[in-house]
Amino acid sequence: MVPCMRLYSFLGQTLNLVFKDGKAENAYREWIDTYSQFEEATEKIEDLLNFHMKRETILLREQGGNSLSEEFLQSLETNYVAAMKLEVEFFDAQVPLDVHQEGTSITDAPPTDRDRDISEARERIFNSLQTCTLSDS
C-alpha cells in the first residue's frame, strides 16, 4: 500500500504542476486535484510503517535478538521496489484519451506540444522513481 500511495501523491503533485495552466480543461482534473493533496495521507501511512518497523526491532531486542535481519530488510526493500515498479508500469501503460479518435493512432499522429509536455513529464516522473527505495518512504 505504501508504494501505491507514494506514487499517487507524487504523480498528483507533479501533474498539478505540469498542467497548472490548462488543468480546468483536463479530463483528469478531479484526479489531479485529489492526489495533488494526498501527501499528508501518504506521510501518515509511511509513518505507520516506520512505527511498526521500530516496534518490531524493540520487541526483538527485548526477546534477546539484535534487530531485524539483513535478509528480512533486503526482502522488504525488494518487495517495495517491485511494488513501485508495478505501480509505475500501470500508469505507463495507459493510453491518452485523445488517441482513440477515429482514424488516429499513436503512430499516425504527429507529436503536439501537449504530447511533448506529457513525454517530458513522464520522463521526469519515471526517472526520479527509478532511484526510489524503501528508505525513501
N, C-alpha and C positions, 0 to 999 in steps of 0.2 A: 504494500500500500504506500509506503514512503516514496519509492521511486515514481510512482504514478502521480502522487500529489506534488512532488518536487518538479516534475516535468510540466504538469498543468500550470502550476504557478509561474514557472519560467516562461512557458510559451505565452500565457496570457499577458504577462508584463511586456515581453518582447514584441508581441503582435500589437499591443496597445501603442507602443512607441512607433512601430513600423507604419501602422495605418492610422495614426492620430489625425491626419488631415482629412482622410476620406472614410473614417470609421462609420459615420452616420449612414452611408450607403452600403456598407459592407454586410453581406449576408450573415456573417458570423459575429456581428456587433454584440449581441447579448452574451454569446460565449466568451468573447474577448473581455467584455465588461466584468463578467462573473469571475473569470480566472485571473484577470489582472489584479484582482483584490483578494487573491487566495493565499497570499504569503503568510498571513498570521496563522491561518489554519494549518498550513504546511509546517511552519515552525513549531506549532504545538505538537503535531504528530512526531516530528523529529525529536523534540524534547522528551516526549513519552518514550520513544525508542531508546534514547540515551539514558533516561532514568532507569529503565529496565536492565540495560546493559550494566550500569553501575551497581544496581541492586544485586544482580546475579554474581558479579565479581565479589561484592561484600559477602554474600551468602557462601560462596565457595571458600573464601578466606576463613570465615567463621567455622567452616566444616573441616578446616585443615588443608585445604588446597591453596594453591598460589593465586591463580586467576584463570580466566578463560583461556583455553589452549590456543596456541598459534594456529593450529589446524582448524579449530572452530571459527576463529576470527577470519581466516582466509576463506573459509566456506561462506561466511556471511557476505564478505566483500564480493566473492564470485557470484553469489546469488543476486546481490544488489545490482551489480553491473549487468548481469544477464537480464534482469527485470527491466532495467532502464533501457537497454538496447531494444527489447521487445516493445516498450512504450514508444520509443523513437521510431522504430520501424512501422508501427501502427500509423503514426501521423505522417510519416514519409510516404506511405503507400496511398494516401488519399489523393484523389484527382480533383482539381478545382472545378467548381460548378459550371463555369462558362465553357469548358471544353466539350460539354455534352450537346452543344448546339448542333443542329442538323448539318451534315456536310463538313463538319470541323473535327479534326482530330488533333491530338497534341503535336504530331509531327507535321501536319499541314499548315498550322497557324504560325505566322511569323511572330517572333517574340515582341511583346509590347513593353512599355515602361513598367506596367504592373507585373508582368512576368519576370522582368529583371529584378524588380523590388522583392518579389516573392523568392526568387532564386537566391538573391543576396541574403535575405533574412534566413532562409533555410540553411545556407552555408554557415552563417554566424551561429545559429542555434545548434546545429549538429556538431560543428567544430568545438564549441565550448562544452558540449555534453560528452564528447569523446574522452575527456580527461576526468570526468566525474567519478568519484569513488565513494565508498561507504563513509569515509571520514568527512566528505563534503556535506553530509547530512547531519 
